[in-house]
């Protein structure tokens, strides 16, 4: 199938051709026709599958073919017709960038609102007019309370990574935003899972929604080579990390770590060792985050040490290697993490470092993705406990407890000291 078969208008086809895109991905092929028909959609798709274009292209076409921008009730108020809610500023910025890119041939304005940035520039953006508003829930509520955003003319509402927004504690903000939008609107939800709270939210916000699932049993992208290195402790992990970074050559790496404090500590340690490294985490202000990401894009940073929240939505084509210094607590986060490499059809490498306390987490990841992660050993950095380096197909890559040990002879029965 080609994009021309999806009945997209010529300006959008021209923009897609300029980006080098000829054929839609499965999520795009299934979602775009439904949204063009005005249907509500609930969709599940992995990162890197093109889900942003799946809702942005129909949104742009809807705006281009349904009249002019509504007049605000008072000056300085943004009255969007399409609203995209995203859990993090990085994902919001990524969506806004793609909306601008795909709508290059259309006279439509996209505005991005997120926390950690000064208000005056965002006020000025809203004053110039807005067609598509991309925002994080907290900052959007702030602008609504200040009278700077009016959602009464909204025709399409998109919740991107809805499950992640709920995980981050945005449920009340999301519900309030939805209550301010017109009841007669088109609603689209993308989420990794629709179990529990995400499923209840989807049911409450949509009307006879079409369901789409292209997760393919949570499988990791096939273009990404995965492997695990077992380590005795964090010091051993660091020695393996240092070797991996030295061997990556001209490529760039993202190292995922559990906490903000550890991100700063590890980035400083790597810089002391001569690596061009930087940290990215939630405690940094927006200017610091933007500067770090820009340095990464321009090649001034070769190794980014990041937490999950900070790297959500990060899309840098030069990332050739993802390293999980700490395994994620949730198995679905593993697929998101490794999806930061192997972008746009390129190949990539995903390496996980696991110690004894993380074997259970590794087991969960392998069950979630449906495949074993091969174990590898770097010469001179072998773990003290011997691990299998080439697990049988379909078998987990961790060693079962007691593997390789000789059975102990049964102990003779103890003679009771009690007199009979």
Secondary structure, 3 states (H helix, E strand, C coil): CCHHHHCCCHHHHHHHHHCCCCCCCHHHHHHHHHHHCCCCEEEECCCCCCHHHHHHHHHHHHHHHCCCCCCCCCCCCECCCEEEEECCHHHHHHHHHHHHHHCCCCCCCEEEECCCCCHHHHHHHHHCCCCEEEEEHHHHHHHHHCCCECCCCCCEEEECCHHHHHHCCCHHHHHHHHHHCCCCCEEEEECCCCCHHHHHHHHHHCCCCEEEECCCCCCCCCCEEEEEEECCCHHHHHHHHHHHHHHCCCCEEEEECCCHHHHHHHHHHHHHCCCCEEEECCCCCHHHHHHHHHHHHHCCCCEEEECHHHHCCCCCCCEEEEEECCCCCCHHHHHHHHCCCCHHHCCEEEEEEECHHHHHHHHHHHHHHCCCCCECCCCCCCCCCCCCCCCCCCCCCCCCCCCCCCCCCCCCCCCCCCCC
